[in-house]
Amino acid sequence: MKSFRLLAPVLLGAMISVAGCSSSNNEEKAVLANMGAQQLYDRAKQSMEVGNFSAAAQTLSALDSRYPFGPLSHQVQLDLIYSYYKSGKNEEALATIDRFIRLNPNHSDVDYAYYMRGLTNMESDSNLFQELMKIDRTDRDPSKSRQAFEDFRRLIQQYPDSKYAADAKQRMVYIKDRLARYEIAIARFYMRRQAYVAAANRGRYVIEHFPNTTQVREALEIMVASYEQLGLDELKENAMKTLRLNYPDSDFIS
């Protein structure tokens, strides 16, 4: 009973807070319902200008639902994509992007939609907490990074003169390194399990698919160590020659 008496004010405060939020949301919906298209758009732009992208997304979503074919519809959707992205609503952003591309394949800003698709997938692959705490999780599933790479590749291939192409290329370089680090993390796991064939294959995959990344050196070192354990002297020597040529300071060079 004592514990309950201590918790009661906290629980009451939480209930009041929830009720207040619900009331506030209902009031906001009522305000939006009485606004015209231009008023809604102006309100959304004001929210974006002050960095309140969550509020902007709510307003733009209401505008998009009520006036899907109005004169502002395309710009509303593009702003909605950006607002979803900035407020961390990645799934909503991707759904809006895919709808825009599907319905407007020849729009002058469709390159922007592909660019934002890449950015959103990159964001989905990141983990802010792990980055802040400097936790190395290169072994996490890189499927979102692969999708982001494909989004940027498609942008560059289909719209080489896009103003977003240069940044997309830089991001592809970063993604390649991310994917290579994933392969190396898995190769290390196989080494610990003494699965040397699988480890060597992962190393070779990095050499073949990510030759310009920072992970090439370790990939070669893993191949040398794996082939040595497997007694594959010729393959070991080939890997050693490449390692010696490109990384003469490697500890693996004998």
C-alpha positions in Angstrom: 0.0 0.0 0.0 2.9 2.3 0.8 4.4 1.6 -2.6 1.1 2.4 -4.3 0.8 5.7 -2.4 4.3 6.6 -3.6 3.5 5.7 -7.2 0.0 7.2 -7.3 1.1 10.8 -8.0 3.4 9.6 -10.8 0.6 7.5 -12.3 -1.8 10.3 -12.0 0.6 12.7 -13.7 1.2 10.3 -16.5 -2.5 9.8 -17.0 -3.0 13.6 -17.1 -0.2 14.0 -19.6 -1.6 11.3 -21.9 -5.1 12.9 -21.7 -3.5 16.3 -22.4 -1.7 15.0 -25.4 -4.9 13.3 -26.7 -6.8 16.5 -26.3 -4.1 18.5 -28.0 -4.0 16.1 -30.9 -7.8 16.4 -31.3 -7.6 20.1 -31.2 -4.9 20.1 -33.8 -6.9 17.9 -36.1 -9.9 20.2 -35.7 -7.8 23.2 -36.7 -6.4 21.4 -39.7 -9.9 20.3 -40.8 -11.0 23.9 -41.1 -8.1 25.0 -43.3 -7.9 25.3 -47.1 -5.1 23.9 -49.2 -3.0 27.0 -49.3 -3.4 27.6 -45.6 -2.4 24.0 -44.8 0.7 24.3 -47.1 1.7 27.6 -45.6 1.4 26.1 -42.1 3.5 23.1 -43.1 6.2 25.3 -44.6 6.3 27.4 -41.4 6.8 24.2 -39.4 9.6 23.1 -41.7 11.4 26.4 -41.4 11.6 26.2 -37.7 12.7 22.5 -37.8 9.4 21.0 -36.5 9.3 18.3 -39.2 7.0 16.1 -37.2 4.3 18.8 -37.2 5.0 19.5 -40.9 4.5 15.9 -41.8 1.2 15.8 -40.0 0.0 18.9 -41.8 1.3 17.7 -45.2 -0.2 14.3 -44.7 -3.6 15.9 -44.1 -3.2 18.1 -47.1 -2.1 15.2 -49.3 -5.2 13.2 -48.2 -7.7 16.0 -48.7 -6.3 17.4 -52.0 -4.5 14.5 -53.7 -4.8 16.0 -57.2 -4.6 19.7 -56.4 -2.1 22.2 -58.0 0.2 21.7 -54.9 0.0 17.9 -54.9 3.5 17.1 -56.3 5.3 19.7 -54.1 3.3 18.5 -51.1 4.4 14.9 -51.6 8.1 16.0 -52.0 8.0 18.1 -48.9 6.2 15.2 -47.1 9.0 12.8 -48.1 11.6 15.2 -46.6 9.6 15.8 -43.4 9.1 12.1 -42.8 12.9 11.6 -43.3 13.9 14.4 -41.0 11.5 13.3 -38.3 12.8 9.7 -38.4 9.7 8.1 -39.9 11.6 6.1 -42.5 8.9 3.6 -43.4 6.4 6.4 -44.1 9.1 8.2 -46.1 9.8 5.1 -48.2 6.1 4.5 -48.9 5.6 8.1 -50.0 8.7 7.9 -52.2 7.6 4.7 -53.9 4.1 6.2 -54.5 5.6 9.4 -56.0 7.9 7.4 -58.3 5.1 5.1 -59.4 2.6 7.8 -60.2 5.1 10.4 -61.6 7.9 8.4 -63.4 8.6 11.4 -65.7 8.4 14.2 -63.2 11.3 16.7 -63.3 12.0 15.9 -59.6 11.9 12.2 -59.7 15.7 12.1 -59.4 15.2 13.8 -56.0 12.8 11.0 -55.0 15.5 8.3 -55.8 18.1 10.4 -53.9 15.8 10.6 -50.9 15.2 6.8 -51.1 18.9 6.2 -50.8 19.2 8.6 -47.9 16.3 7.0 -46.1 17.6 3.5 -46.5 21.0 4.7 -45.3 19.4 6.2 -42.3 17.5 3.0 -41.6 20.8 1.1 -41.5 22.4 3.5 -38.9 22.0 3.2 -35.1 22.6 6.5 -33.4 23.0 5.0 -29.9 25.7 2.6 -31.0 27.5 5.3 -32.9 27.4 7.6 -29.9 28.7 4.8 -27.6 31.3 3.8 -30.3 29.9 0.3 -30.3 31.2 -1.6 -33.3 28.3 -3.5 -34.9 29.6 -4.0 -38.4 28.2 -7.5 -38.3 24.6 -6.2 -38.3 22.4 -7.0 -41.4 23.5 -4.6 -44.2 20.3 -5.1 -46.4 19.3 -1.5 -46.0 22.7 -0.3 -47.1 22.6 -2.6 -50.1 19.2 -1.1 -51.0 20.6 2.4 -50.5 23.5 1.6 -52.8 21.0 0.4 -55.5 19.0 3.5 -55.1 22.0 5.7 -55.6 23.2 3.5 -58.5 19.9 3.9 -60.2 19.9 7.6 -59.7 23.3 8.0 -61.3 22.5 5.6 -64.1 19.2 7.1 -65.1 20.0 10.8 -64.2 23.7 11.3 -64.6 23.3 15.1 -64.8 21.2 15.3 -61.7 22.4 17.8 -59.1 22.3 14.9 -56.6 24.6 12.6 -58.6 27.9 13.8 -57.1 26.7 13.4 -53.5 25.2 10.0 -54.4 28.6 8.8 -55.7 30.3 9.8 -52.5 27.7 8.0 -50.5 28.2 4.9 -52.6 31.9 4.9 -51.7 30.9 5.0 -48.0 28.4 2.2 -48.5 30.9 0.0 -50.2 33.2 0.3 -47.2 30.3 -0.5 -44.9 29.5 -3.7 -46.9 33.2 -4.7 -47.0 33.4 -4.2 -43.2 30.4 -6.5 -42.9 32.1 -9.2 -45.0 35.3 -8.9 -42.9 33.3 -9.2 -39.7 31.7 -12.4 -40.9 35.1 -13.7 -42.1 36.5 -13.1 -38.6 33.6 -15.1 -37.2 34.4 -18.0 -39.5 38.1 -17.8 -38.5 37.1 -18.1 -34.8 35.0 -21.1 -35.7 37.9 -22.6 -37.7 35.7 -22.5 -40.8 38.7 -21.6 -43.0 37.1 -22.2 -46.4 34.2 -19.9 -45.6 36.6 -17.3 -44.2 38.8 -17.4 -47.3 35.8 -17.1 -49.5 34.6 -13.9 -47.7 38.1 -12.4 -48.0 38.1 -13.2 -51.7 34.6 -11.7 -52.1 35.9 -8.4 -50.6 38.9 -8.4 -53.1 36.6 -9.0 -56.1 33.7 -6.7 -55.2 35.2 -4.0 -53.0 38.7 -3.5 -54.3 38.9 0.2 -53.5 37.9 0.0 -49.8 39.9 0.1 -46.6 39.2 -3.5 -45.9 41.3 -5.0 -48.7 44.4 -5.4 -46.5 42.5 -7.5 -43.8 40.8 -9.5 -46.5 44.2 -10.5 -47.9 45.5 -11.3 -44.4 42.5 -13.5 -43.7 43.0 -15.3 -47.0 46.7 -15.9 -46.2 45.9 -17.2 -42.8 43.0 -19.4 -44.0 45.0 -21.0 -46.9 47.9 -21.7 -44.5 45.5 -23.6 -42.2 44.1 -25.5 -45.1 47.5 -26.4 -46.5 46.8 -24.6 -49.8 50.3 -23.3 -50.4 49.8 -22.0 -53.9 46.7 -20.0 -53.0 48.5 -18.8 -49.9 51.5 -17.6 -51.9 49.3 -15.8 -54.5 47.5 -13.9 -51.7 50.9 -13.2 -50.0 52.3 -11.7 -53.2 49.4 -9.4 -53.5 49.6 -8.5 -49.8 53.4 -7.9 -50.1 53.0 -5.7 -53.2 50.2 -3.5 -51.8 50.8 -3.6 -48.0 54.5 -4.2 -47.4 54.2 -3.3 -43.7 51.7 -6.0 -43.0 52.6 -8.3 -40.0 51.6 -11.3 -42.2 54.5 -10.8 -44.6 57.3 -13.3 -43.9 
